Amino acid sequence: MRDVLAAMLPDWLSGATSGLATVVSTFKSAPRLPGAAMLVTAGGDAVGSVSGGCVEGAVYELASQVKDDGEPALVRYGISDDDAYAVGLTCGGIIDIFVEPVSRLRFPELDEVAQDIAAGRRVGVATVIEHPDATRVGRHLIVRPGGCEGDLGSERTNHAVGDDTQGLLAAGRTGILNYGVDGERLDTGMRVFFASYAPPPRMIVFGAIDFAAALARLGAFLGYRVTVCDARPVFATPARFPDAAEVVNAWPHRYLSDQFAQGLLDARTVLCVLTHDPKFDIPVLEVALRGSPVAFIGAMGSRRTHEDRLARLREAGLGDDELSRLHSPVGLDLGARTPEETAVSIAAEFIALQWNGSGEPLRHLGERIHHDEQS
């Protein structure tokens, strides 16, 4: 929903109704992840995508119908048959899509949810996508840290879903939860889709060099909120890093310690140390490797630099378990030479780690292309 909010709000504010189609579950090689959305505005414009093109036409027609008749629908699109014009996914995947009307009446909390997302506050939306009582399908519960608002049809359901989704919200996870028809856990009959809208994941790049500029540009493209940090004020300037959300002039280890202390880093955070200078590298890597878990800690340098770095870190008291978290020399073997190519190499490694990818050419693998779970 995040990607189509800007197009959705004008209709909502004007009292009109739009049709929202959301991917709620995927199987095999589905092209889009749960949470991907396509909107059909009150005026009939299409915004966003649920399949990368495979079933967009069919979903557009269904969302237009739902917009007009106000009846939510849960549909499944699977593998297309031999008819090239049949509706289906040529990639061989399967997707479930929930289509709902969006208006002030059906989703009165939308404006507040949009404000939370814009302000970077954690918020989640739980939506009943399947229930034997049609009047409960499409109801929403808005979940925030420590509380929730809205109504899924009963207090028991509200309590169970509100409690169960707090952990998903904290982890930034999106997915389906199953309950009995009145919110009974370990039962079936009702399915609830929970969409988590956490602030963008962070990438902190230490070292204000040309490689950092390329990595900041690629990180922003991938959806990270990028910070570049360097102790040298002549290099750490916004003008040199226009794609970074912020440029910080501070000693890297002090800045990182402060970020950990404030609880501003989480399990999605990527840390890249590019200075390959021991007086900067070793102190910041000590903090990173001893700090709370982050998704990725990488350091650039030659193999000789890497061996020297490991020796210095061991002298500082770090053990094998801590050092095993360090990706150094950082990046996959792409034969990269330029800063831009090196940035792609680094990003390829942390993307592969995130999704349990092998880093091997797809043509050499016989397994499915998309992996189901993050590491």
N, C-alpha and C positions, 0 to 999 in steps of 0.2 A: 504493500500500500504506500510505502514511503515515496516510491518513484512517481506515483500518480497523484499525490496529495495536492500539488499546485493546481492541477486541472480539476480536481474533485471539489475543492472548497468553493469556487465561485457558484456552482450549481447549488451546493448546500446552503450557502449564505443567502441565495436568492429564493430559496424555498422550492427549487426544482429537484428532480430525481435523476440520478445517474445509475448506471449499472456497473458493478465492480466484479470482475472475475479474478479469483486468486488461486494459484497453485497451492493445494493443501497437502499433497503427498505425491511422491514419485517412485518409480521402480525402474530398474535396469538403466538404460542409457537415456533417461529423460533430459531434455536440453536445458530446462530451467529448474532452479531449486524451489522448495516450498517457500511461499511468501512472494514470489514473483507475481505481478498483477497487470491486468489490462483493464482500462476504464473506457466505457462508452458514455460520453457526456450527454446531457439532456438534448443538446443540439445534434447528436449523432456522430461526433468526432471520436476516433479511437486513439487512445494514449497508452503506451506501454506494451508489454509483450508477455505471453505465458508459455510460448513454445518455440520462439525463434523463427516462427513462420509456418510451422507444420499445420497447426489447427486454428490459426488466428481467425480465418474467415468464419468458421463454425462457431467459435467462441464469441465473435462479434455479433452474430445473429442471435445467439442465446442471450447475451448480455442486453441486447436491444429489447428482446422480448421481456426479460425480467424487469428491466427498467420501466416498461409500459404496464405490465400486469401485476408487478409487485410480489411475485411468487419466487422465492429463492429456489435454486436448483443445484444439486451435486451431480456432476457428470464425470465419466471416465473416458479418456481417449487412449486407445492402445495402438498396436501395430497396424498400419494400413495394409489392405489386401493388395492383390495384384493390379487392381484398377488404380492407375496413377492419380485419378481424381477422387478416390475415396478419402474420407476424413480419417486421419490417423497419423501416427508418428513414424516417419520413414526411418528414423534412427533405431527403431526397435524398442523404444521405451514405452512406459505407461505413466500417465499423469491423471490425478484426480483434481478437478477444478470446482470450486464452490463459487456460484454466481449469486449475487445479492443486490437488491435495490438499496441505494444510499440516499438518504434524505434527512431532514431535521427530525421527522417523525420516527424513522427506522434506526437512526444512529445519532441521537441527540448529543452524545459526548464527543463527536468528531472534532469540533473546534478546539476543545481542550487537549485532545490527543495530539492534534497538529501543533499546538503551542509547545507541548512537552517535547515533541520530536525536534522542532526548530531550535529549542533552547538546549538540546543535548541532554535532557533528563530521561532517565530510564522509564519506559512505559510499555505495557503489553496489552493486547486486545485478544480476549478469548471469545470465540464465536461458535455457537451451536451449529454444526453443519449437518447433523443427522439425528433425527428423533422421531418416534412414532406419532407424537403430537406435532402436527405441522405448525401450530402457533408458536412453538418454541424454537423452530429453526430460524436462524438469522439473528437471534438475540445476542447481545454483547455484554461482556463484563470487562471493565477497564481495570487493569492491574498495575499498581505502582508499589515501590518498595514499602512494605509495611501496611498496605491497605488496598481496597478495591471499591469500585462503584459500578452500578448497573444491576441488571437482573436477568438471570438465565432461566427463570421460571419457578424457582423455589429456593428457600433459604438454605436447604441442605445442599443443593447443587452449587449455589453461590459460595458457600463455605468450603466445600471440597475443592472446587476449581480454583478459587482464590488462594487457598493454601498450597495446592500442588504446583501452581504456576510461579510461585515466588522464587523457587530454585531455578526454573527455566529463565525467568527474567534476570536474575543475578548473573547467569551464565551467558545471556544473550542468545538463547536457543529458541528455535521455532519448530513446532511439530504438533501432532495429534495426540489427544488424551482420550481414553475410553472409560465410560462409566455406565452404570445402570440408568434406567430412565429417570430416576430421581437423584442422581449424583452418587449412587452407590459405587464405592471403589471395588476393584476386582470383579466387575460385572460388565455386561454389554447392553446395548440398546441405544446409547447416546454417544455421539462422537463430538469432540470439541477441538477446534483448531486454535492454537495459541500462536500469535505472531508477536515476537519480541522486537522492540525498537530501542536498541541500546545505542549510545553514542558511537560514532565510527571508531574502529580499532586504531590504536596509535602505532606509529613508527617513529623511533628516535634514532637519528643518524648522528654519530659523533665524528667530528672532523669536517671542517668547512673547506672541502677540496672539490675539484671538478667531478670526481666520481660521486660525491655526495649530492651535487646538483642534479646529476642524471638520476640517481636513486630517488631523490625527493620528487622529481617529476613523475617517475614511474609509480612510486608509492601513492601519490595523490590520484593518479589515474586508476589505481587498483582500489581506491576507496579509503585509504588510510589518512588519518590526520597526522601530518608529518611535522616533526620538530627537528631542526638542525641545531646542534650544540657544539660550541668550540670556545676555548679559553682565550683565543686571539681576536680581539675586537676588529682588527683591520680586515680579517677574513669573514667573520661571522656578521654579515650584514644582509638585511632583507633584499637588497638590490641584487645580490649574488644568488639568492635562492627564492625566486618569485613564486615557486610552486609549493613552498613550505608554508604551513599554517602559522608557524612561529619560528624565529631564529633567536637562539638564546646565547648570550655571551657569558659563559661561566665555566669553571673547571668541571669537566664531564662527571667525575665521580661525586662531586658535591651536588650537582644538579640531579643526578640519578638517585642519590640517597634521599634527597628531598621529595622527589616524585614518589618513591616507595613509601616514605613516611606519611605522605598525604593520601595514600591509597589511590593514586591516580593511574596506576598500571595494573593490568589484569592479564588473564590467560590468553588474550588475543594480541598482546603487545609484541611488536618486533623491535629488537635492538640491533643496530649495525654499527660496529666500531671500525672506522675507516682511516684513522690517523696513522696507523702502523708506526707509532712513536711510543716507546715504553713509558715515558713519563706521563703520558695520557692514557695509554691502553691498559696498563696493568692496574692502576687504581680503579678505573671504571669497570673493568671486567671482574675485579674482586667483588665489587658491589653487586654487579649483575648476577654473577654466579651464586652468590650467597643470598640474594634477595628472594622475594616471593616469586613463585613460578610465572614466567612469561612464555609466550609461544616460541620465541626464537632468539638466540643470542649468536651473532655472527661477527667475525673479525677478519679484516682483509690483511693480506701480507704474503710474502713468499713462504716456502716450506722452511727455510732457515729461520725466518722471523717467527714462524709458528712454533718451532722447537724451542727457540729462546723464550718465547712467550709462555709456553707450558712450564719451562724450568723456573721462570720467575714467579709464576702463579703457585707452583708447588712450594717454593721458598716462602711464599706469603701464607702458606698453611692450607691451601685448598687440596681436597682429596680427589680421588678418581671419580667418584659419583658426581661431584660438582663439575669437574673438568669435562665429563662426558656430555654435558649440556652445551659445550662450546662448539660451534661450527666454524672451523678454522683449518686451512684457508677457506673463506666463505665462498659459496657459489657452486654451481654445477659446471662440469667440463663442457663448455660450448666453444672453446677456442677463442673466447672473447678478448678483444684488444682495446677497443675504445671505451670511454666512460659509459656510453649508452649500452653497449654490448655487455659490459661488466654488470651494469644495473639489472639487465635481463637475466644474467646468470645468477645473481644473488636472489632476485625475486623468484626465479624458478625453483631455487632450493627451498625457500620458506613456504612456497605454495605446495610443493611436493610433500613437505613435512605436514602441513595443515590437513591435507586430504589423503595422506597415506599413499602418495604416488611413488613410483619406483624411480622416476627420472629417466627411464629407458624409452627409446623411440616406440611409439604406439604400434608401428608395423611389426615390431619384434615380439609383441605380446599377444597372447591368445585370450586373456581375461577381458572382462568388461572395461570400458573406457572410464566410466564414472564410478567413484568409490562412494559408498553409502554414508560412512561416518567420518567425522574429523578425528584426527589423532588426539 
